[in-house]
Amino acid sequence: MDGNESIKEYGADSIVVLDGLEAVRKRPGMYIGSTDERGLHHLVFEVVDNSVDEAMAGFADLITVTIGRDGSCVVEDDGRGIPAGMNQAEGKSSLELALTELHAGGKFDQNSYKVSGGLHGVGVSVVNALSERLEAVVHRDGNVYRQTYKTGIPDGDVEVIGKSDKTGTRIAFLPDPDIFETVEFDYYVLQNRFRNQAFLNTNVTIVLRDERTGKEERFHSTGGVSEFVEFLNKTKKPLHSPPIHITGMGSEDIEVDVALQWTDGYNENSISFVNTINTVEGGTHVAGFRAALTKTLNDYARERNLAKGITFEGNDVREGLTSVLSLKVKEPQFEGQTKSKLGTSAAQSAVQSLMNEKLAEYFLENPRVAEDIVRKCVASFVARDAARKARETARRKSVFESNSLPGKLADCTSRDPAVSELYIVEGDSAGGSAKQGRDRMFQAILPLRGKILNVEKVRQDKLLDNEEIKNLATAIGGGIGSEFDIEKVRYHNIIIMTDADVDGAHIATLLLTLFYRQMRPLIDEGYVYLAMPPLYRVARGKREIYAYDDRERDAALEELGKGAAVSRYKGLGEMNPQQLWDTTMDPEKRIMKRVEVEDAVIADQLFSTLMGEEVEPRREFIFEHAHEVVNLDV
């Protein structure tokens, strides 16, 4: 950002201490959300966000992130460097304070940063506390400073290890396996995050290196949020090109940058950021964006008599819309440490007033684009109205009522959703085994006949014409689409159980597409799982061992010894009811994977690539990821 002359010297006394590191290792979830893969990557993001803050302030233009062969992560920037001198108020090196004290950082000194993503200042110290070891190296004031730590505790004082004519910070850390469920970084999660940040900060280049594979990528954008939207829509067909770009300064010096582009699809993909932090739960800025969008399109359609008797709702104007909304806010108010929802009230009016003015101007100057968008909104309204009438008809016929459940559903006895499970099973054969092997008290079985409709390619009003989707919606109980009600869901464990072959994988993907696009709260609440049936049965005499991959199979063969026989399960229907219970349905023994959405950008692109109309992006995806497939029968 411009205006660096108003930022005072970022020095040792800029580090303001609010609290210590107590309880971070005892309750890490309070600071990073979880100790699973999501929490692990949060460590990287916290460190990188500090470097991005330097870039936003105009003091850095290169950030390098390296994943080491030993599982370490190194983040290096060419910013000003963390101050390393003595902090007079605390009597310690300011570098040590930043790395060992919770709520210690330059973000609390309002003159050091105009805007910041690392608002709370807890990031780097929490990363230190949750790392087996960490090393900080700072180039600043002509010197190279270094300090090392173990689980957040310094090995010694900050030391000067050399001279330097450059500035910057290098943080190298190894996550603590005693804290995290996994300590293996996912390249694609990091790739997506850094690509996004490059789109949002056109003055920075982020390099991602993976020493485990030798892969390296550089992320830099000159087109900003417009280029971001074009990237998101590369698997879709836009209604207009280029994206609509609106930027300006709103009230209270809130900088607004937004790009919009409608496609011929039916799903919305709107992403919002504040100071480069993805506000996945939205907030006041998103409310302002949506209100302006609906008002401006209704005003334009009414003034030109393009939608007689129709008043668009939010879902109508956002059908097929891809948008990126990015704000720069001096002192944003977030809800919670993970900063997933903005609460700053001024952000709503800042976005809404700018959008109302600039979007109306764009429509006046580009009437052909505006009319195409309005026509799409009208089609959405008509389809939504048809879907509403279909739902009302269905309710009158008691289709969605519990006393009219689908005939092929073998329901459970329990009426407590918290303990009830629904197994969605591929085919009648596996369905029969599952019905016989289940615990009727809490496990329900719904067999599918063939593949369900690909909801990526149809509007909501066509969904209820499909018998399988109608049965699923009725059994689950929450409805479908924009009116889905999570409170009416009859099972809090919905388990997809398909064969480990191409057809099974396709059915599972179709179901996940349905849940993500039309029943999203099921995934957000953690109700959806993938069953993991064994691939092999290794037996010798009366002894048998079930193996879930080739490694377990080989270990079982070694354990049972000479004469052991291996059976490869081609499908669930090959298991008898007892085997299916023992391996896949018994809560004490089964293995399941919960379906979670770590990043909406990745999820949207995955579903639009795999299930959309465009063939070439799907071909590219298959070639890129084919090496990751294991144990898939064709």
C-alpha positions in Angstrom: 0.0 0.0 0.0 1.0 3.6 -0.5 1.6 6.0 2.4 4.5 4.3 4.1 5.8 7.6 5.2 3.1 7.6 7.9 4.4 4.3 9.3 7.0 5.0 12.0 10.2 3.1 12.5 9.4 -0.6 13.1 11.9 -1.1 16.0 12.4 -3.0 19.2 9.9 -1.0 21.2 7.2 -1.6 18.6 6.8 -5.1 20.1 4.0 -4.8 22.7 3.4 -7.7 25.1 -0.1 -8.6 26.2 0.2 -12.1 27.7 2.4 -15.2 27.9 2.3 -18.6 26.1 0.5 -20.5 28.9 -1.9 -23.2 27.8 -1.0 -23.2 24.1 0.5 -26.7 24.2 -2.2 -27.9 26.6 -5.1 -26.5 24.4 -3.7 -26.0 20.9 -7.1 -26.1 19.3 -8.0 -22.8 21.0 -5.3 -21.1 18.9 -5.1 -23.0 15.6 -8.6 -24.6 15.5 -7.6 -28.3 15.6 -4.6 -30.6 15.8 -5.4 -32.5 12.5 -4.2 -31.6 9.0 -6.0 -28.3 9.1 -4.3 -27.2 12.3 -0.9 -28.4 10.9 -1.2 -26.2 7.8 -2.4 -23.3 10.0 1.1 -23.1 11.4 2.5 -22.4 7.9 -0.2 -19.9 7.2 0.5 -18.0 10.4 4.1 -17.5 9.6 3.5 -16.7 5.9 0.8 -14.2 6.9 3.4 -12.2 8.8 5.5 -12.0 5.6 2.4 -11.0 3.6 1.8 -8.2 6.1 5.3 -6.9 5.3 4.4 -7.1 1.6 1.1 -5.2 2.1 3.0 -2.5 4.0 5.3 -2.2 1.0 8.5 -3.6 2.6 8.7 -7.1 1.0 8.2 -8.4 -2.5 9.5 -12.0 -2.2 8.4 -14.8 0.1 9.9 -18.3 -0.2 8.3 -21.4 1.5 10.3 -24.6 1.5 9.0 -28.0 2.7 12.0 -30.0 3.8 12.5 -33.8 3.4 12.5 -34.1 7.2 9.0 -32.6 7.4 10.2 -29.1 8.3 8.9 -25.8 6.9 11.1 -22.8 6.1 9.5 -19.4 5.5 11.8 -16.6 4.3 11.0 -13.0 3.3 12.9 -9.9 2.3 11.0 -7.6 4.6 12.3 -5.3 7.3 13.1 -8.3 9.6 11.7 -8.8 13.1 13.3 -6.3 15.4 16.0 -8.0 17.4 17.2 -5.2 19.8 16.4 -4.9 23.5 12.8 -4.1 24.3 13.1 -1.6 27.1 9.7 -2.2 28.6 10.3 -6.0 29.0 14.0 -6.2 29.4 14.4 -8.9 26.7 15.3 -9.1 23.0 12.2 -8.1 21.0 12.9 -11.2 18.7 12.5 -13.5 21.7 9.4 -11.6 22.8 7.8 -12.1 19.4 8.7 -15.8 19.4 7.8 -16.7 23.0 5.1 -14.3 24.2 1.5 -14.7 23.2 0.0 -11.4 21.9 3.4 -9.9 21.4 4.0 -8.3 18.0 4.1 -5.2 15.9 0.4 -5.6 15.0 -0.6 -4.0 18.3 1.5 -0.9 17.6 -0.8 0.8 15.2 2.0 2.8 13.6 4.0 -0.2 12.5 1.4 -1.6 10.1 -1.5 0.2 8.3 -3.3 -3.1 7.7 -2.5 -6.6 8.8 -3.7 -10.1 8.3 -1.9 -11.3 11.5 -4.2 -9.2 13.6 -3.9 -11.0 16.9 -0.1 -11.2 17.0 -0.3 -14.8 18.4 0.8 -16.5 15.2 4.6 -17.0 15.3 4.7 -17.6 19.1 2.0 -20.3 18.8 3.9 -21.9 15.9 7.0 -21.9 18.2 5.1 -23.5 21.1 3.7 -26.2 18.9 7.0 -27.0 17.1 9.5 -29.7 18.2 12.1 -27.1 17.2 12.2 -23.7 15.6 15.0 -21.4 14.4 14.6 -17.7 13.7 17.2 -15.9 11.6 16.9 -12.1 11.1 18.8 -9.9 8.8 18.5 -6.3 10.1 20.6 -3.3 11.1 23.6 -4.7 9.3 23.6 -7.9 11.4 22.4 -11.4 11.3 20.6 -12.5 14.4 19.7 -16.0 15.4 17.8 -17.8 18.1 16.7 -21.4 18.4 13.9 -23.0 20.5 12.5 -26.4 21.5 8.7 -26.5 22.1 8.7 -22.8 22.5 11.6 -22.6 25.0 14.7 -20.7 23.9 17.9 -22.7 23.8 19.8 -19.6 24.7 19.9 -15.8 24.1 19.6 -14.1 20.7 23.1 -14.1 19.2 24.7 -12.2 16.4 26.1 -14.7 13.9 27.4 -12.4 11.2 27.0 -9.2 9.1 24.5 -8.5 6.4 23.7 -5.8 3.9 20.1 -7.1 3.4 17.0 -7.3 5.5 14.4 -10.1 6.1 13.2 -12.9 8.3 13.7 -16.7 8.1 11.6 -18.9 10.3 12.3 -22.7 10.1 10.2 -25.0 12.2 9.4 -28.7 12.7 5.9 -29.4 13.9 5.7 -31.4 17.1 4.4 -35.0 16.4 3.3 -35.2 20.1 0.8 -32.4 19.3 -0.5 -33.1 15.8 -2.3 -36.2 14.4 -0.2 -35.8 11.2 2.9 -33.9 10.5 3.0 -34.3 6.7 2.3 -31.2 4.8 0.0 -31.4 1.8 1.5 -29.6 -1.2 -1.8 -28.8 -2.9 -3.3 -27.1 0.2 -0.2 -24.9 0.4 -0.3 -24.3 -3.4 -3.8 -23.1 -3.3 -3.3 -20.8 -0.4 -0.2 -19.1 -1.8 -1.8 -18.8 -5.3 -4.7 -17.0 -3.7 -2.5 -14.6 -1.8 -0.5 -13.8 -4.9 -3.8 -12.8 -6.6 -4.7 -10.6 -3.7 -1.2 -8.9 -3.5 0.0 -8.0 -6.9 3.3 -6.6 -5.5 4.5 -9.9 -4.1 6.0 -13.1 -5.5 5.6 -16.3 -3.4 7.8 -19.3 -4.2 6.8 -22.8 -3.0 9.4 -25.5 -3.0 8.9 -29.1 -2.0 12.2 -30.9 -1.4 10.3 -34.2 -1.0 9.4 -34.2 -4.7 11.6 -31.5 -6.2 8.5 -29.6 -7.3 8.7 -25.8 -7.3 6.2 -23.1 -8.3 6.2 -19.3 -8.4 3.0 -17.4 -7.8 2.7 -13.8 -9.0 -0.2 -11.9 -10.4 -0.5 -8.6 -12.3 -4.3 -8.9 -12.8 -5.3 -9.1 -9.2 -8.8 -10.1 -8.3 -9.9 -10.1 -11.9 -7.3 -12.6 -12.8 -8.3 -14.6 -9.7 -11.9 -14.8 -11.0 -10.7 -15.9 -14.4 -8.6 -18.6 -12.8 -11.7 -19.8 -10.8 -13.7 -19.9 -14.0 -11.2 -21.8 -16.1 -13.4 -24.9 -16.0 -16.6 -23.0 -16.8 -18.2 -21.0 -19.6 -18.4 -17.2 -18.7 -21.4 -15.2 -19.9 -19.1 -12.2 -20.4 -15.4 -11.4 -20.5 -13.5 -9.8 -18.9 -14.8 -9.9 -15.3 -16.5 -6.8 -13.9 -13.9 -5.0 -11.7 -14.9 -2.5 -9.0 -12.3 -0.9 -6.8 -12.2 2.2 -4.6 -11.9 3.6 -1.1 -15.0 3.3 1.1 -15.9 4.9 4.4 -13.3 4.9 7.2 -10.5 4.3 4.7 -11.7 0.8 3.9 -10.2 -0.3 0.6 -12.6 -2.4 -1.5 -11.5 -4.5 -4.5 -14.0 -6.9 -6.1 -14.3 -8.8 -9.4 -17.5 -10.5 -10.7 -18.2 -12.8 -13.6 -21.3 -14.8 -14.3 -21.1 -18.2 -16.0 -23.7 -20.4 -17.7 -23.6 -22.8 -14.6 -26.0 -22.9 -11.7 -23.7 -22.7 -8.7 -22.4 -19.7 -6.9 -18.7 -19.4 -6.1 -18.2 -16.2 -4.1 -15.0 -15.9 -2.0 -14.2 -13.0 0.4 -11.0 -11.8 2.1 -10.0 -9.2 4.6 -6.3 -8.3 4.7 -5.7 -11.4 2.6 -7.4 -13.6 5.2 -10.1 -15.8 3.7 -13.4 -15.0 5.6 -15.0 -18.4 4.9 -18.0 -17.5 7.1 -18.5 -14.2 5.4 -19.5 -11.2 7.6 -20.5 -7.6 7.2 -18.6 -7.1 3.9 -20.4 -10.0 2.3 -23.8 -8.8 3.5 -23.1 -5.4 1.8 -21.9 -7.1 -1.4 -25.0 -9.2 -1.6 -27.4 -6.4 -0.8 -25.9 -4.2 -3.5 -25.9 -6.9 -6.1 -29.6 -7.7 -5.6 -30.7 -4.0 -5.5 -28.7 -3.0 -8.5 -29.9 -5.8 -10.7 -33.6 -5.3 -9.6 -33.3 -1.6 -10.3 -31.8 -2.1 -13.7 -34.3 -4.8 -14.7 -37.2 -2.6 -13.5 -36.1 0.6 -15.2 -35.7 -1.2 -18.6 -38.8 -3.4 -18.2 -36.7 -6.6 -18.6 -38.4 -8.7 -15.9 -42.1 -7.9 -15.8 -43.7 -8.8 -12.5 -40.5 -10.3 -11.1 -38.5 -9.2 -8.1 -35.2 -11.1 -7.9 -34.0 -12.6 -4.7 -30.4 -13.1 -3.7 -30.3 -16.7 -5.0 -31.5 -15.5 -8.4 -28.9 -12.9 -9.0 -26.0 -15.0 -7.7 -26.8 -18.2 -9.7 -23.7 -19.0 -11.8 -21.8 -16.1 -10.2 -18.1 -16.2 -9.4 -16.8 -13.4 -7.4 -13.8 -12.4 -5.3 -14.3 -9.6 -2.7 -11.1 -8.3 -1.0 -11.0 -5.6 1.7 -8.0 -3.9 3.3 -9.1 -2.7 6.8 -7.0 -0.9 9.4 -8.4 -2.6 12.5 -10.8 -5.3 11.4 -13.0 -7.0 14.0 -13.1 -10.7 13.5 -15.1 -13.4 15.3 -12.6 -15.8 16.8 -8.8 -16.4 16.4 -9.3 -18.1 13.1 -10.7 -14.9 11.6 -13.4 -16.6 9.5 -16.1 -14.0 9.9 -15.8 -10.2 9.7 -17.8 -8.1 12.3 -16.7 -4.6 11.3 -20.0 -2.7 10.8 -18.4 0.0 8.6 -17.4 -2.7 6.1 -21.0 -3.3 5.1 -21.8 0.3 4.1 -18.4 0.7 2.5 -18.9 -2.2 0.2 -22.6 -1.6 -0.4 -22.3 2.1 -1.4 -19.3 1.5 -3.7 -21.0 -1.5 -5.3 -24.3 0.3 -5.8 -22.6 3.2 -7.6 -20.0 1.4 -9.7 -22.0 -1.6 -10.7 -24.9 0.6 -11.9 -22.3 2.6 -13.9 -21.0 -0.5 -15.5 -24.5 -1.7 -16.5 -25.2 1.7 -18.1 -21.9 1.5 -20.1 -22.3 -2.2 -21.0 -26.0 -2.8 -21.7 -25.5 -6.0 -23.6 -23.7 -7.7 -20.7 -26.3 -6.3 -18.3 -29.1 -7.8 -20.3 -27.5 -11.2 -20.6 -27.1 -11.2 -16.8 -30.7 -10.1 -16.2 -31.9 -12.9 -18.6 -30.0 -15.4 -16.5 -31.6 -14.0 -13.3 -35.0 -14.3 -14.9 -34.3 -18.0 -15.8 -33.1 -18.6 -12.2 -36.3 -17.0 -10.8 -38.5 -19.2 -13.0 -36.6 -22.3 -12.1 -36.7 -21.4 -8.4 -40.4 -20.8 -8.6 -40.9 -24.2 -10.3 -38.8 -25.9 -7.6 -40.9 -24.2 -4.9 -44.1 -25.5 -6.5 -42.6 -29.0 -6.8 -41.6 -28.9 -3.1 -45.1 -27.8 -2.1 -46.6 -30.6 -4.2 -44.2 -33.1 -2.6 -45.2 -31.9 0.9 -48.9 -32.1 0.1 -48.2 -35.7 -1.0 -46.2 -36.2 2.3 -43.1 -37.1 0.2 -40.8 -35.4 2.7 -42.6 -36.5 5.9 -41.2 -39.2 8.1 -44.4 -41.3 7.7 -43.7 -41.5 4.0 -40.1 -42.7 3.8 -38.9 -44.5 0.7 -39.8 -48.2 0.5 -36.3 -49.4 0.1 -35.0 -47.6 3.2 -34.4 -50.0 6.0 -34.7 -47.5 8.8 -33.2 -47.7 12.3 -35.2 -48.0 15.6 -33.6 -44.9 17.2 -35.2 -41.5 16.6 -32.3 -39.6 18.0 -30.4 -38.1 15.1 -27.2 -37.7 17.2 -26.7 -41.5 17.4 -28.5 -42.6 14.1 -26.5 -43.6 11.0 -27.5 -43.8 7.4 -25.5 -46.1 5.1 -25.9 -45.2 1.5 -25.0 -48.5 -0.3 -24.3 -49.3 -3.9 -26.6 -51.9 -5.3 -29.1 -54.4 -3.9 -26.5 -57.1 -3.2 -24.4 -55.0 -0.9 -27.6 -53.5 0.5 -28.9 -56.9 1.4 -25.7 -57.8 3.3 -25.7 -54.4 5.0 -29.3 -54.8 6.1 -28.6 -58.2 7.6 -25.3 -57.3 9.2 -26.3 -53.9 10.7 -27.3 -53.0 14.2 -31.0 -52.1 13.7 -31.0 -50.0 16.8 -29.1 -47.1 15.2 -28.1 -48.1 11.6 -30.3 -47.5 8.6 -29.6 -48.7 5.1 -30.5 -47.1 1.8 -29.4 -49.0 -1.3 -29.0 -47.1 -4.6 -30.1 -48.5 -7.9 -27.5 -47.2 -10.4 -25.9 -43.8 -10.5 -27.7 -40.7 -9.3 -28.1 -37.6 -11.4 -25.0 -35.3 -11.8 -26.3 -32.2 -10.1 -23.4 -30.1 -11.4 -25.2 -29.9 -14.7 -28.9 -29.3 -13.7 -30.9 -26.7 -12.0 -32.6 -27.4 -8.7 -36.1 -27.7 -10.2 -35.0 -30.8 -12.1 -33.5 -32.6 -9.1 -36.8 -33.8 -7.6 -37.7 -35.4 -11.0 -34.9 -38.0 -10.2 -36.2 -40.9 -8.1 -32.8 -41.6 -6.4 -32.3 -38.0 -5.4 -35.9 -37.8 -4.1 -35.3 -40.9 -2.0 -32.1 -39.6 -0.6 -33.6 -36.2 0.3 -36.6 -37.9 1.9 -34.5 -40.3 3.9 -32.1 -37.7 5.1 -34.9 -35.4 6.0 -33.5 -31.9 5.6 -34.9 -31.1 2.1 -32.7 -29.8 -0.7 -31.2 -26.7 -2.1 -31.4 -23.2 -0.6 -34.1 -24.2 1.8 -32.2 -27.2 3.2 -32.7 -27.3 7.0 -30.0 -29.0 9.0 -32.3 -29.1 12.1 -34.6 -31.6 10.3 -31.9 -34.1 9.3 -32.7 -37.5 10.7 -29.1 -38.9 10.9 -25.9 -37.2 12.1 -23.8 -39.9 10.5 -24.3 -40.3 6.8 -21.9 -42.9 5.4 -21.2 -43.5 1.7 -20.3 -47.1 1.2 -19.4 -48.1 -2.3 -17.1 -50.6 -4.0 -13.4 -49.8 -4.5 -13.6 -49.7 -8.3 -14.3 -47.1 -11.0 -18.1 -47.3 -10.7 -17.9 -47.1 -6.9 -15.7 -44.0 -7.1 -18.0 -42.4 -9.6 -21.1 -43.0 -7.4 -19.3 -41.6 -4.4 -18.3 -38.5 -6.4 -21.9 -38.0 -7.6 -23.1 -38.2 -4.0 -20.5 -35.8 -2.7 -21.4 -33.4 -5.5 -25.0 -33.6 -4.4 -24.2 -33.0 -0.8 -21.7 -30.1 -1.5 -24.0 -28.3 -4.0 -27.4 -29.0 -2.6 -27.0 -30.1 1.1 -23.8 -28.2 2.1 -24.6 -28.0 5.8 -24.2 -31.8 6.0 -20.5 -31.4 5.2 -20.0 -28.2 7.2 -21.4 -30.0 10.3 -19.2 -33.0 9.8 -22.1 -35.5 9.2 -20.7 -37.1 5.9 -18.3 -40.0 5.9 -16.7 -42.4 3.4 -16.7 -46.0 4.6 -13.3 -47.8 4.2 -14.0 -51.5 3.6 -11.0 -53.8 3.5 -9.3 -54.6 0.2 -8.0 -58.0 1.2 -8.8 -61.0 3.5 -5.7 -63.0 4.5 -6.5 -66.4 6.0 -4.6 -69.5 7.2 -6.7 -72.1 8.9 -9.1 -70.5 11.3 -7.1 -67.3 11.5 -7.9 -64.4 9.3 -6.7 -60.8 9.0 -8.4 -58.0 7.0 -6.0 -55.6 5.2 -6.9 -52.1 4.0 -3.9 -51.6 1.7 -1.0 -53.5 0.1 1.3 -52.8 3.1 -1.2 -54.3 5.6 -1.7 -57.3 3.2 2.1 -58.0 3.1 2.3 -57.7 6.9 -0.6 -60.1 7.3 1.0 -62.6 5.0 4.3 -62.4 7.0 2.4 -62.8 10.3 0.3 -65.8 9.2 3.2 -67.4 7.5 3.5 -70.1 4.8 0.3 -71.3 3.4 -1.7 -68.1 4.0 -4.2 -67.3 1.2 -5.2 -63.9 0.0 -8.7 -62.9 -1.2 -9.2 -59.6 -3.0 -12.6 -58.1 -2.5 -14.0 -56.8 -5.8 -17.1 -55.4 -4.2 -19.0 -55.2 -1.0 -21.5 -57.7 -2.3 -18.8 -60.4 -1.9 -18.9 -60.1 1.9 -21.4 -61.9 3.9 -23.3 -59.9 6.5 -21.0 -60.9 9.4 -17.9 -59.9 7.5 -19.4 -56.6 6.5 -20.3 -55.8 10.1 -16.9 -56.9 11.4 -14.9 -54.9 8.9 -16.9 -51.9 7.9 -19.9 -51.3 10.1 -18.9 -52.1 13.7 -18.2 -48.8 15.4 -15.5 -50.5 17.5 -13.5 -51.7 14.5 -14.5 -49.8 11.3 -12.4 -47.2 9.6 -14.2 -44.1 8.2 -13.0 -40.9 6.6 -14.9 -37.7 7.5 -15.6 -35.5 4.5 -14.4 -32.0 5.2 -14.0 -28.8 3.1 -10.6 -27.3 4.0 -10.9 -24.6 1.3 -13.9 -23.6 -0.8 -11.8 -22.7 -3.7 -10.3 -26.2 -4.0 -13.7 -27.8 -3.5 -15.5 -25.7 -6.1 -12.8 -26.3 -8.7 -12.7 -30.0 -7.9 -16.4 -30.5 -8.5 -16.6 -28.2 -11.5 -13.6 -30.0 -13.0 -14.7 -33.6 -12.4 -18.4 -33.1 -12.9 -18.8 -30.1 -15.2 -19.2 -29.8 -19.0 -15.6 -29.0 -19.9 -13.6 -32.0 -21.0 -10.1 -30.6 -21.2 -9.7 -29.5 -17.6 -10.9 -32.9 -16.5 -8.3 -34.6 -18.7 -5.6 -32.3 -17.3 -6.7 -33.2 -13.7 -6.6 -36.9 -14.4 -3.1 -36.7 -15.9 -1.8 -34.6 -13.0 -3.2 -36.8 -10.2 -3.1 -40.3 -11.8 0.0 -41.2 -9.8 -1.9 -40.7 -6.5 -4.4 -43.4 -7.2 -3.9 -46.7 -5.3 -5.9 -49.9 -5.3 -8.5 -48.9 -7.8 -9.9 -51.8 -9.9 -10.9 -50.9 -13.4 
